[in-house]
Every structure is written in C-alpha cells, then in structure tokens.
Amino acid sequence: MHAHAGYIVEVPARWNGDLVMWAHGYRGQGTELSPEPPAFDLRQRLLSQGYAWASSSYDRNGYDIRSGVRGTRALADLFARTVRRPHRVLIAGVSMGGHVIGRSLEQYPGYYAGALPMCGVLGDQELFDYFLDYNLVAQALAGVRAYPTPADYLTNAVPRIQVALGLAGLTPTGPDTTNALGKQLRAVTVARSGGPRPGADAAFAVWKDFLFGIATTDGGDSPAQRPGQLATNLFTRYTPNQPVNLNATVQRVAPENLRQRLSPALTEVPRIAGRPTVPVLSLHDLGDLFVPFSMEQAYARDVAWHGRSRLLVQRAVRAAQHCEFSPAEAGAAWDDLTRWVRTGKRPAGDAVTDPRAVAAPDFGCRFSDAAAWAAGAGTRRLYPACP
C-alpha cells in the first residue's frame, strides 16, 4: 500500500534499468481496490525483455482520471526511492487507463519516455457526449422522450424504443430487422463512432443494447454514474438527417457542470489537449462502441492542431469487442514503441483521420492478427478475411 492505493511492483533478475507503469481501466463503483498486471501477455514480454513494471490500483474506483494520473506518478516516484531511479519510465494501459495516459503525458511533460494506450479514452469528454447522443437520437426516432432517464428506463422506455426501431431481434450474424428508423440510428451511431468502416453494421448489433444501459444511474453523482453532468449535444449536427430531421427534433442538453467541462485543471474527467512530448503508439478496435474508434480520431486531430503528429502512431484492429487484442497485436505494438523510443525511428500506423482510408474494405488488416481470425477468436469472424 502507498498513498491509499494498492500496488504491484515486479523487477526481473536482469533488469535493464527501465520501468513500465501500467494504467488500468474502469473498475465500477465498488470500494475494493486492486492493482492488475499488464494484460495481453505483456507482463511476460516485459520481464523477458528486462523491464520492471508497476501497477497502482489508484486510491479510488469510479471514473476518476485525477486519481489515476496522481496514483501512477506517485508509484513511479516510490519505485525510484525504494528500488532505484530508472533510466526511463514508460506508460501503458487500457480503456480509462488511456485517458490516464493521455493526461499524464501533459500533466508531467517529459517524465514518461513513451506511451502505449490501448482502446483508450483519448477523446476525453467526447466519450460522454457519444453516450448521450445514442440515447437521445434513439428516443427522438422512436418518439419516446425519456431524458433525464427515469428509474424504469430499461424496463419501460427502452423496450418501446427497440420495438419502434426494429432493434429487438437484431443480431450480429442474423437478418437485418431494423426498419427505416432503426437504420437511421445505426447510420448516426456509425458516423459518431468513427465513420463508415469495415464491420460497422455488425458492431452496431453487438453493442446496441449495452449503449442503452450505460445511460442509467445507480443514484451516485460521479461522472460515470451520472454522465449528464458533463455531456452535451448542444452543437452536434447529426448525419444522416433523414427520414427524421434529427437536427430539428432531437432533445438538446447542456452540461450541468459547465465549469468542470471547460476547466483545464486535472479533474475527474479532465481534458486532453493533444500535446504529447514523447512517442505515443495506440491500438483500437474498429468495432468497439463502448470506447469508440472516434476517440482515436479526436486525439489525432488535437495532436495535429498542436503540430505534434510526428509523435503519434495509431493502429486499427479488426475486432468488435472492447480491448479485444491478441498477444501478438499488443506485443508488436510494444516492441515497435520501445524501438521508436530507443532509436527515434517512427513505426508505421494507420491513417485514422482519412475517411476514404477508414472506409476501405481492407482497413485494419495491416496490424490485425491473421492467426486470431483463422482461429475464429472473439468477434474476428464478423470481419471478412484480409487479403
């Protein structure tokens, strides 16, 4: 235990002098804190390559990036005091941990030598806007107004919405049961989550029900329990805008906590400006609609705005679940990142902000594990085989 957080530290017998910090994802609202080892067989890879690694539970659960940023840095400093000051400190992690990474690079510029965010919330508060969009658009299309979401949202309003849009029987591999309104919801969701891309229709069927559930609250007041306090769609323009004119009919919602939304400070859900000072290599599943592919696009635009695109490489993986990476995909990304940090040679990536490239039938093939597709792992077979 350190600074009210649990932690794990592991140092190999032949330590190369570098330390890797692991930033874990969202753990719900429970009170039991637990650190975790690096996923996707990265722990074994790190140790075999001579890296020490450390992982903090953070000092609380919930969606609290401030806790993750500070807890991870505090643990790295503890390592330096109690083991030895490392030559370099790198940082890797998943999901909410990607938000921790993106903000850590800007909170402590130059402290971390390189970063590997996977399935990360690199678009910061836009994630909560996306959750709001899905529910408000579905409600507008179905003619069921239910925001703020009532206590019986999932048992009353959502079933009526599903019937009205033809979503109830929709499956990733079955027939398309959607009517014109359901097709519009799907098209809007695809557009808001990264644009037309391989496997988008099947991914919608995977996630359509989950995205209703995420709009509900258990009575708490944290951003994850009540995302409406930060989310807004006041300036969102929806496409396609037919057969229903969503831009004229959708309910418009202002953020309840505008000060936190706009604050540059390190808050529970802080902004990521897009100013990395070290190499960043990210991985993201094309069909992830929990932390959508659009998070990568938002980060790429922010980084480009600040003239730092040379420090960012992004890769798409053809899978539809959240953080669905094979050890081969994560391992290759890690090896390429560390080679970049050591040599300065920037590795290859995907053009995530080029709509034509993203929409191409073979997008995501370059860095997806062909063996995972051949084995039928996870959701890989929702995508055609790569050439």
N, C-alpha and C positions, 0 to 999 in steps of 0.2 A: 504494500500500500504506500502511496505517496500523494500528498495534496488531495486527499479524499477520493482517490481513484485507485483501482486495482491495476496491476501491470504485469507483463511478462517481458523478460529480457533473456535472450539466448546468444551466447558468444561461442563460436566454434573454436576448437583447439588451435587451428591455424588461421587466426583472424587476420584479414587483410587490412584492417585499420579503418574500414568504412562501416557506417551504421545506417540501417534502413528502418524508418519509422512506418508502422502500419496503422492506417486510419480506418476504423470500422464503420459500418453503415448504421442505419436507423434501427434501434432496438425496441421500439414501442415505448410505453409509458410506465413500465414496471420499475420497481425500486432495487432490483438485484443487478449489481454492476459486474460485468465480466469482460475481461480482455479476450482477444482471439488471436490465433496465429495467422500469418499470411495465407490466403486461400489459393486455390488452383495449383497446388503443389509448389507454390513459390517458396514456402518455408524450406523445403528440402533443397530447392535450387539455390537459395541464398546461402545456406550453410555449406553446401558443396563448393560454392564459389568463394567461400571465405568471409562472407558478410555476417556481421552481427545484426540482430534485429530486435526491435522493441515495440510493444503494443500497449496502449493505455485503454482502460475502459471508459475514460473521461470521468468527470466527477458527478455526472447525472445522465440519465437516459432522456428520451424525447428528442425532438428535432432542435438541438441546441448547438449550433456551429461554434459559438463563442467557447463553450466548454471543450469541444474537440480541438480547436486551434490552440487554446491555452494548455490543455492537458497533454497534448502531444509534444509541444515545445518544453513543458516542464519535465516530462520524462526524458527527453533528449538531454536536457541540462543535467538531470540526475545521473544519467549514464556517464556523462563527461566527468562528473565529480567522483563517482564511485568505481568506475571501471578504468576509463582513460578517455581523454578527449579524442574523438575520431578525426581522421583525416578529412572525411566528407560525411555529410548527413543527407541521405536521400529520403523521399517520402512516397509511399504507395498506398492505395486503398480503394474502396468500392462505395458506390451509391452516395449516401450522405457524406461518406468519407471523401468523396470527390469534391464536395462543397468545402469540407475542411481543408483539403489540399489547395484548392484554388485560392481560398482566402489566406491560408498560411503563407503562400508564396509572396503575397502582397503585405501581409502583416509583419513579416520578418524577411524583408528582401535580402537575398544573398546568404541567408542562413542555410537553406536547403540547396543542394547542388543539382538536383534533378527530381522530376516528379512523374509518377505513373498513376493517374486517376483512371479508374475503370468503371463504366456505367455511372459516371459521376454527375452530380447536380451542378454542372459548370455554368448553367444559365441562371443560377441563384433564384430570385423571387419569381421568375417567369414560370417555374415549375408549378407554383400555386395558382398562377393565372390560368395555366393549362388545365388544371383540375377543375377550376371554376368554369372555364369555357365548356368543357364536356357536359357538365350537368345543366348549365343554363341553356345551351343550344338544344340539348335533348328535350328539355322542358318546353322551350319555345316551339319546337317542331311538333311536339305531341299535344300542345295546348294544355299542359299541366303545369301551373305555376306553383313552385314549391321551394322558394328560396326567401329567407334562410330555411335550410332543410328542417322540417318538423321531425318530431321523435319517431313518427311512423313512416318516414320517408322510404325506407327499404321495403316495407311491407304493404304500403298503400300507393304512394306516388310512382315508385319505380316500376312495379308490375304494370301499371296503366301505361306508362311511357313505353315499356317494352312491347306491349301488345300493339300500341298505336303505330310503332315504327317497324314492326315485324322482326324484332330482335330476339324474341323468346326462344325460338328454335334454332338460332344461328350457331353453327359450329365451324371450327377452322377447316374441316375437310368435307363438310356436308354441303347441301344445296344452299344457294343464297335465298334466305327467307325474307330479306328486307324489302319493304315497299319503297316508293319514291322518297318518302320522308326519312326512312332509315338509311337509304343510300346517301342522302344529303348529310346526315350526321356522320356517316363513315367518311365521306369525302372531306368534310370540315375537319374531322379528327386527324385524318392523314395529313392534311395541309398544315394543321397546327403542330403536328408532332415531327415534322421534318420534310414534308412534301412527298409527292409520288415517288415510290421506290419499290424494289422487289419485296414481295411478301407482305405488302401493306394491308391488303384485304384480309388475309388470314390472320395477321396480327391483331386486327380490329376484333375479330371474332374471339381471339384468346382473351382480350382484355376488357371487352365491352361491359361486363357485369362488375368487375373489380372497380372500374372508374366511377361507378355509382356509389359503391360502398365507401370510397375514400372521402366522400363529401360529408359524411356523417360525423358526429362528435360524441364523445363519451362524457361530456359535461365539463371537461377541463378547459383551460384557457391558453395553453401553449399554441404556437403556430401550427403544429401538426394536428392538434386536437380541434382547433378552430381556425383553419387556414383563411377564412374570410376576413380576418383582421388585417391581412397583408395583401390579399389578392384583389385584382381589379380587371375589368374588361371595358372600362370607360372609353378607351381609344382603339379597341380592337375592331378590325374590319374582317368580316368572315367571308370566306370563299369555299365552295360556290355559294352564291346568294340566291339560288332558286332550287326547287319551286317555291320555297318560302323566303321572303325577304327578311333574312335574319338581322341584317344591319338596322332595319327599321323596327323589328318586333322583339328582339331579344331583350331580356331584362338587363339593365346596366347597373353595375355595382361598383361603388367607390371603396377604396381600402378604409377600414375602420381606423387603423393606426397609421396614418399618413406619415407621421414623424419617423417611425421605425422603417417604413418603406423607403423613405428618401435619405435616411441617415447614412453617412459614410463610416460610422463607427462600427466596431466589432459587436454586433448584436446577436440575438438568437438565430436570425436569418439575415446575415449581412450580405451586402452587395459584393460581387467580384468585378473589379473594374476591367480586368483583362490586361494586367501589366506584369506578366512573369519576367523574371530577370535571369532565369535558368531554363534549360531544356525541359519541355513537357511533352510526353507521349501518352496519348489517351486511346482507350478502346471503348467501343459502344456497340450494342446490339441494334441492328436495323429495326427490329420489330418490337423493341421494348417500349411499351406505352405507359409504364409506371414512371420511369425517368426517361422521357422520350429522346430520340435521336436529335431533336431540335436543340437540346442542351448543348451539344457539340457545335452546332451552327451558331448559336448565340455567343458562345465563348470565342469561336473563330472570328466572328465579326468584331467583337470587343478587342481582341488581341490585334487584329489588323488595324483597327481605328488608332491604336497606340503605336503602330509601326513595329510590332514585335512578332510578326508571323514567322520569322526565321527561327523562333524559339518554340514553335508548336508543330507537332506532327499528330494527326488523328487517323484512326483506323476503324473501319466498319466491319462488323462480323455478322454473317447471315444466320441469325437466330432471333427468336421472338420472346424469350423469357428475359427477366431482369437479371443482369450479370451472368448470362449463360456463356461462359468462356471455357474452352478446353485448356488443360495444362500447356498444350503446345502453343496456343494463341497467346496466353499470358506470358509464358516463358520466352517466346520470341520477342514480345514487346519489351520485356525486362532486359533481355540481352542487348537489344538494339538501343534502348535508353542508356544503359551503362556504357556501351561503346561510344555513344554520342557524347556523354559526359567526359569520358576519358580522352577521346581523340578530337572532338569538335566536329566530327563528320555526321551531318544530319541524315537520318534514315528516311526511307520512303514512307508515304502515307496516302490517304485518300482525299480527294477534293470535295469535302463535305458541304461547301457552300455553293457548288456549281450544280444548279438544278438539273441540267442535262446529264451530267455525270451520275448524279444520285439516282435519276430515273432509269438509267441504262439497265438492261436485264442482267448484266454481269456485275453490277456494283456490289462491292463487298467480297467478291471472290478472291481478290489478291491476298487478303490477310485472314481468310476463314480456313479452318482446319478441314481439309478434304477427308481425312480419316474419320472425323466426327460425323460428317454427312454420310459416309459409307456405312458407318455403324448404326445409323438411324438414331443418334443420340438426341435427347431432348426434343426440341422443335425443329431440328435441322431439316427434316424432310418436308417442312412447309415451304421450302425454297427449292427450286429446280437445281439439279446438279450443275456445277460450274464447268465451263468448257475446259 
